[in-house]
Amino acid sequence: MSLILAGRRWRILTVDAERLVVKVEPAPGKRPPRFEGRGGADIHPRVRSTMRQILLGDSVPIYLDATSQAMLRRARLAAADARLKDHSMVNTGNGTLWFTWTGSRIHRVLDCLARMATSKNVDDEDIALHFAKLDMIEIGQMYQPFLECFPTINELISHLSRIASEKYDRYLSKELLNQVFAERFLDVDGARQLLLDTFGLDGTVKSTRDR
């Protein structure tokens, strides 16, 4: 990938996450770098809720150009074909996509819970969680025990690969780092409520029309 720094374009050679060092070299050309859209600041639940409303609605925002309008039409056709108005889960042929339609802090907790239950069978696709070789009924059954006994913060965080995010976080104790991370990046109460709204206490998937 490339980045723009001090008005110049640079090609990234290596990234040392532990030392917080990025090695670059001058890159030819003047085309702006293309970003993948992953990572960055956390997303508020209202943003994802608005995305869902636009995707499943009929109105076309006045600020969209012709290309964007065409993209929205294709997205709406795909959403209708997947029946996203009726439920938030889509069969992919080799598993299930759960469109959580929520903010990053809640989504992150749901991802942690899934990893606790299924190990490597879940992938975080940002706007959705993909469960390999599981259908929606099996996903509901997987989450149901957590509603009876929700894991502790330390148990959740232990299933994250890396939690340090600020420059001096590496100097904090594990207990304090976990506490700080939970306050910044996890919404346990919101995740529990979303599980109840989606599956109920019995693990049965609810229709989104019933919520």
Secondary structure as GFF3:
##gff-version 3
##sequence-region A 1 211
A	DSSP	beta_strand	2	5	.	.	.	ID=ss1
A	DSSP	beta_strand	8	16	.	.	.	ID=ss2
A	DSSP	beta_strand	21	26	.	.	.	ID=ss3
A	DSSP	alpha_helix	45	56	.	.	.	ID=ss4
A	DSSP	alpha_helix	66	81	.	.	.	ID=ss5
A	DSSP	beta_strand	89	91	.	.	.	ID=ss6
A	DSSP	beta_strand	95	99	.	.	.	ID=ss7
A	DSSP	alpha_helix	104	118	.	.	.	ID=ss8
A	DSSP	beta_strand	122	124	.	.	.	ID=ss9
A	DSSP	beta_strand	128	132	.	.	.	ID=ss10
A	DSSP	alpha_helix	136	148	.	.	.	ID=ss11
A	DSSP	alpha_helix	153	157	.	.	.	ID=ss12
A	DSSP	three_ten_helix	169	171	.	.	.	ID=ss13
A	DSSP	alpha_helix	174	185	.	.	.	ID=ss14
A	DSSP	alpha_helix	188	199	.	.	.	ID=ss15
A	DSSP	three_ten_helix	208	210	.	.	.	ID=ss16
###
